[in-house]
Amino acid sequence: MMAPGHQVVGFTFGVGAMTLLPTFEWLPAQPVQTILFFVFVMFGSLLPDIDTPTSTLGHKFWRGLMMVFTIAFLCYLFVPQYLDTYREQLKIFVMLLLPILIMIRGHRKMTHSLLFVGVLIVYGVILEEALHVPRMYIGGLIIGVLSHLFADYITRKGIPLAYPFSKKHWQFIFTIRTGSNSERMLVYSLVLWNVWFLTANIF
């Protein structure tokens, strides 16, 4: 599925989570928290495609990563004292980045598997304990990632749910072709449903 479709599906999953799971303590209660929750959902809805340099998120990620590495290298050469000053921040950055870099092995492989979701959950628990990242934001990220896997699961190519133990791609009974009119109709339908549902519940 294309990036806009993934974001619409991700938003729908976020709305569904807040509607169907209202008793969970990690769900947001304040307007600002809700906005940040959906920011994490939308980011998570694109995260699995970080394995593709030509994707919306992948292109920005790899370009930004090269920029960070270039700045860090120049600091190492000319102003090494800055690296000592921001050593803790660099450690956090590497901790956040390392699992993603390890799991990137090509498009629709590791980042489109259930193992990737499991690693993110475990990693989220570690971040919550070590850096006190609110659970609602980690939950939003996971919901976004699950929405991405679902959206690709209903495409003809499917996803390797059991990767790396099995390279078989699994698909839903009824599938759509990425970028097709069927995908656009599905996305437009979800947009209309979200507008109707939110309008009916807010007003």
C-alpha positions as CSV (number, residue, x, y, z in Angstrom):
1,M,0.0,0.0,0.0
2,M,1.1,3.5,-0.7
3,A,2.2,5.9,2.1
4,P,-1.1,8.0,2.2
5,G,-3.0,4.8,2.4
6,H,-0.9,3.5,5.3
7,Q,-1.5,6.8,7.1
8,V,-5.2,6.6,6.7
9,V,-5.3,3.0,7.8
10,G,-3.0,3.9,10.8
11,F,-5.3,6.8,11.7
12,T,-8.3,4.4,11.6
13,F,-6.5,1.9,13.8
14,G,-5.8,4.8,16.3
15,V,-9.4,5.8,16.3
16,G,-10.4,2.2,16.8
17,A,-8.0,1.7,19.7
18,M,-9.3,4.8,21.5
19,T,-12.9,3.7,20.9
20,L,-12.7,0.0,21.6
21,L,-10.1,0.1,24.4
22,P,-11.2,3.0,26.6
23,T,-10.4,1.2,29.9
24,F,-6.7,0.8,29.2
25,E,-4.6,3.2,31.4
26,W,-2.1,3.9,28.7
27,L,-4.6,5.6,26.4
28,P,-4.5,9.4,26.3
29,A,-7.0,11.4,28.2
30,Q,-5.9,15.0,27.5
31,P,-6.2,16.8,24.1
32,V,-2.4,17.3,23.8
33,Q,-1.8,13.7,24.7
34,T,-4.3,12.6,22.1
35,I,-2.5,14.6,19.4
36,L,0.9,13.2,20.4
37,F,-0.6,9.7,20.5
38,F,-1.8,10.1,16.9
39,V,1.6,11.5,15.9
40,F,3.2,8.3,17.1
41,V,0.5,6.2,15.4
42,M,1.1,8.0,12.1
43,F,4.8,7.6,12.4
44,G,4.4,3.9,13.2
45,S,2.1,3.5,10.2
46,L,5.1,4.3,8.0
47,L,7.9,2.8,10.1
48,P,8.1,-0.7,8.5
49,D,8.9,0.9,5.1
50,I,12.0,2.4,6.6
51,D,13.7,-0.6,5.0
52,T,13.1,1.1,1.6
53,P,15.3,4.1,0.8
54,T,12.7,5.2,-1.9
55,S,9.7,5.2,0.5
56,T,8.3,8.4,2.1
57,L,9.9,7.7,5.5
58,G,12.9,5.7,4.2
59,H,14.1,8.5,2.0
60,K,14.0,11.1,4.8
61,F,15.4,8.6,7.4
62,W,18.5,7.7,5.4
63,R,19.1,11.2,4.3
64,G,18.8,12.5,7.8
65,L,21.0,9.6,9.1
66,M,23.8,10.4,6.7
67,M,23.6,14.1,7.8
68,V,23.8,13.1,11.5
69,F,26.8,10.9,10.8
70,T,28.5,13.6,8.8
71,I,28.0,16.2,11.5
72,A,29.3,13.7,14.2
73,F,32.4,12.9,12.1
74,L,33.2,16.6,11.6
75,C,32.8,17.2,15.3
76,Y,35.1,14.2,16.0
77,L,37.7,15.8,13.7
78,F,37.5,19.4,14.6
79,V,35.7,19.9,17.9
80,P,35.9,16.5,19.8
81,Q,34.9,18.2,23.1
82,Y,31.3,18.5,21.8
83,L,31.0,14.7,21.6
84,D,32.0,14.5,25.2
85,T,29.4,17.2,26.1
86,Y,26.6,15.4,24.4
87,R,27.7,11.8,25.1
88,E,24.5,10.8,26.9
89,Q,22.3,12.2,24.1
90,L,24.4,10.2,21.6
91,K,23.9,7.1,23.6
92,I,20.2,7.5,23.6
93,F,20.2,8.2,19.8
94,V,22.2,5.0,19.2
95,M,19.9,3.0,21.5
96,L,16.9,4.1,19.5
97,L,18.5,3.5,16.1
98,L,20.4,0.2,16.7
99,P,17.4,-2.2,16.6
100,I,16.1,-0.7,13.4
101,L,19.4,-0.9,11.6
102,I,20.0,-4.5,12.7
103,M,16.5,-5.6,11.4
104,I,16.8,-3.9,8.0
105,R,17.4,-6.7,5.5
106,G,15.4,-5.6,2.4
107,H,11.9,-4.5,1.6
108,R,9.0,-6.5,3.2
109,K,11.2,-8.8,5.2
110,M,12.2,-8.3,8.8
111,T,10.3,-5.1,9.4
112,H,7.1,-6.6,8.0
113,S,7.1,-9.6,10.4
114,L,5.6,-10.4,13.8
115,L,9.1,-10.6,15.2
116,F,9.6,-6.9,14.4
117,V,6.4,-6.1,16.4
118,G,7.7,-8.2,19.3
119,V,11.1,-6.5,19.3
120,L,9.4,-3.1,19.3
121,I,7.2,-4.1,22.2
122,V,10.2,-5.3,24.3
123,Y,12.2,-2.3,23.2
124,G,9.3,0.0,24.2
125,V,9.2,-1.5,27.7
126,I,13.0,-0.9,28.0
127,L,12.5,2.7,26.9
128,E,9.6,3.2,29.3
129,E,11.7,2.0,32.2
130,A,15.0,3.6,31.3
131,L,13.9,6.9,29.7
132,H,10.4,7.2,31.2
133,V,8.8,7.4,27.8
134,P,5.0,7.4,28.4
135,R,3.4,4.1,27.6
136,M,0.6,5.7,25.5
137,Y,3.1,6.9,23.0
138,I,4.8,3.5,22.7
139,G,1.3,2.0,22.4
140,G,0.5,4.5,19.6
141,L,3.7,3.5,17.7
142,I,2.9,-0.2,18.0
143,I,-0.7,0.4,16.8
144,G,0.7,2.3,13.8
145,V,3.1,-0.6,12.9
146,L,0.3,-3.1,13.2
147,S,-1.9,-1.0,10.9
148,H,0.9,-1.0,8.4
149,L,1.3,-4.8,8.5
150,F,-2.5,-5.2,8.1
151,A,-2.6,-2.8,5.1
152,D,0.2,-4.8,3.4
153,Y,-1.4,-8.1,4.4
154,I,-4.4,-7.3,2.3
155,T,-2.3,-6.6,-0.8
156,R,-1.4,-9.3,-3.4
157,K,2.2,-9.5,-2.4
158,G,1.4,-10.0,1.3
159,I,3.9,-10.0,4.1
160,P,6.3,-12.6,5.6
161,L,4.7,-12.9,9.0
162,A,7.1,-15.6,10.3
163,Y,10.3,-14.0,8.9
164,P,13.2,-15.0,9.4
165,F,12.0,-18.5,10.2
166,S,9.9,-18.6,7.0
167,K,10.1,-16.5,3.9
168,K,6.5,-17.3,2.9
169,H,4.4,-14.3,2.2
170,W,0.9,-14.4,3.7
171,Q,-2.1,-12.6,2.2
172,F,-5.7,-12.1,3.2
173,I,-8.4,-14.1,1.3
174,F,-9.4,-11.0,-0.7
175,T,-6.5,-8.8,-1.8
176,I,-5.9,-5.5,-3.6
177,R,-3.0,-4.3,-5.8
178,T,-0.8,-1.6,-4.5
179,G,-1.6,1.7,-6.2
180,S,-4.8,0.4,-7.8
181,N,-8.2,1.9,-8.0
182,S,-9.3,-0.7,-5.4
183,E,-6.7,0.7,-2.9
184,R,-7.9,4.3,-3.6
185,M,-11.5,3.3,-3.1
186,L,-10.6,1.7,0.2
187,V,-8.6,4.7,1.4
188,Y,-11.4,7.1,0.4
189,S,-14.0,5.0,2.2
190,L,-11.9,5.0,5.4
191,V,-11.5,8.7,5.2
192,L,-15.2,9.2,4.9
193,W,-15.9,6.7,7.7
194,N,-13.4,8.5,10.0
195,V,-14.9,11.9,9.3
196,W,-18.4,10.6,9.9
197,F,-17.5,8.7,13.1
198,L,-15.5,11.6,14.6
199,T,-18.2,14.1,13.7
200,A,-20.9,11.9,15.2
201,N,-19.0,11.4,18.4
202,I,-17.8,14.9,18.9
203,F,-21.0,16.8,18.1
